[in-house]
Amino acid sequence: MKRLYRTTGADAMICGVCGGIARYFNVDPTVVRVATVLLVVPGGMSLWVYIIAALIMPKEY
């Protein structure tokens, strides 16, 4: 069963949320980071969504 975790190490830039999402969907973390920036900057997605995800998602060990 696949679980969604925040990554640690090389995949984690700020909190590891984008790296964890990238591992879950088996895509490059850079693609997820660029998509996140494109969604946050114009105001479509709130930065609070990222912060809440960072608080809710458990760390990968």
Order of alpha helices (4+ residues) and beta strands (2+ residues): alpha-alpha-alpha
